[in-house]
Amino acid sequence: MRRFLLTIFASLILTACAQGDAAEVVEKYLEAKVASDADQLVSLSCKDWEAQAQLDAAPFESVDAEIQDMSCKADGESGEYTLVKCEGKIVVAYRGESREFNLNESTYRAIEEDGEWKMCGEQ
């Protein structure tokens, strides 16, 4: 019985490590957004957010953008979603002008779908 419980416990730990977490998927999503990587955005998105993910890449195609001082963490739940808040900013440069967008102005939603955390919208 003890060996059985240890096997289950080890399996749960390995599964949790492989899946990452809600904050990690939001960070990866934001990095792919700034890189204008539509394929990566879709792969990080829940099924309901995939169409929006493709659109999220477009504004960054013709600009220089970077994320500065990003840090995200889970910040509660809303229904089936885990809410994620981020600190830091996206800095966009275009034609000699620079704009900053604070990441803390949005709350991101993540959901576990098919055994993986997925980005699933903003509030």
C-alpha positions in Angstrom: 0.0 0.0 0.0 2.8 2.4 0.9 4.6 1.8 -2.4 1.3 2.4 -4.3 0.8 5.7 -2.5 4.4 6.8 -3.2 3.9 5.9 -6.9 0.7 8.1 -7.1 2.4 10.9 -5.2 5.4 10.9 -7.5 3.2 10.8 -10.5 1.2 13.8 -9.3 4.4 15.8 -8.7 5.8 15.0 -12.2 2.5 15.9 -13.8 2.4 19.2 -12.0 5.9 20.1 -13.0 5.3 19.3 -16.6 2.2 21.5 -16.8 3.8 24.7 -15.6 1.4 27.1 -14.1 -1.1 29.8 -14.9 1.4 32.7 -14.5 4.0 31.0 -16.6 1.6 30.5 -19.6 0.6 34.2 -19.4 4.3 35.3 -19.4 5.0 33.0 -22.4 1.8 34.4 -24.1 2.9 38.0 -23.6 6.5 37.2 -24.9 5.0 35.6 -28.0 2.7 38.6 -28.5 5.6 41.0 -28.5 7.5 38.8 -30.9 4.4 38.7 -33.1 4.5 34.9 -33.2 0.9 34.0 -34.1 1.6 30.2 -34.1 3.0 30.3 -30.6 0.1 32.6 -29.4 -2.4 30.0 -30.7 -0.6 27.1 -29.1 -0.6 28.9 -25.7 -4.4 29.8 -26.0 -7.5 27.9 -24.9 -9.8 27.0 -27.7 -12.1 29.9 -27.0 -9.2 32.4 -27.3 -7.5 31.1 -30.4 -9.1 33.5 -32.9 -8.1 36.5 -30.7 -4.6 35.1 -30.3 -4.1 35.3 -34.0 -5.2 39.0 -34.0 -2.9 39.8 -31.0 0.2 39.2 -33.1 -0.7 41.7 -35.8 0.0 45.0 -34.0 3.6 44.0 -33.2 4.5 42.9 -36.8 6.0 46.3 -37.9 7.3 47.7 -34.6 10.2 47.1 -32.3 8.8 46.0 -29.0 10.2 44.5 -25.8 9.0 43.5 -22.4 10.7 45.1 -19.4 10.7 43.8 -15.8 7.8 41.3 -16.3 6.7 39.3 -13.4 3.3 37.5 -13.3 1.6 35.6 -10.5 -1.8 34.0 -9.9 -4.2 36.3 -8.1 -7.4 34.4 -7.3 -10.0 32.7 -9.3 -13.1 33.6 -11.3 -15.3 30.6 -12.0 -13.2 28.1 -13.9 -10.4 30.6 -14.6 -7.3 31.4 -12.6 -6.7 35.1 -12.6 -3.1 36.3 -13.3 -1.7 39.8 -12.6 1.5 41.0 -14.1 4.0 43.8 -13.4 6.3 45.4 -15.9 5.7 47.0 -19.2 5.8 46.6 -22.9 7.8 49.2 -24.7 7.0 49.8 -28.3 9.1 51.9 -30.7 7.8 52.9 -34.1 9.2 55.6 -36.4 11.3 57.2 -33.7 8.5 57.4 -31.1 8.3 55.2 -28.0 5.2 54.2 -26.0 4.9 52.1 -22.9 2.0 49.9 -21.9 1.8 48.8 -18.3 1.1 45.1 -17.8 -0.6 45.8 -14.5 -3.6 47.4 -16.3 -5.0 44.0 -17.2 -6.0 40.9 -15.4 -5.4 37.8 -17.5 -7.4 34.6 -17.4 -5.8 31.1 -17.6 -7.5 27.8 -17.6 -6.3 24.2 -17.5 -7.3 22.6 -20.8 -6.3 19.1 -22.0 -3.8 18.8 -19.1 -2.0 22.1 -19.8 -2.4 25.7 -18.7 -3.7 28.0 -21.4 -4.1 31.7 -21.7 -7.8 32.4 -22.1 -8.5 36.1 -22.2 -8.2 39.4 -20.3 -10.5 41.3 -18.0 
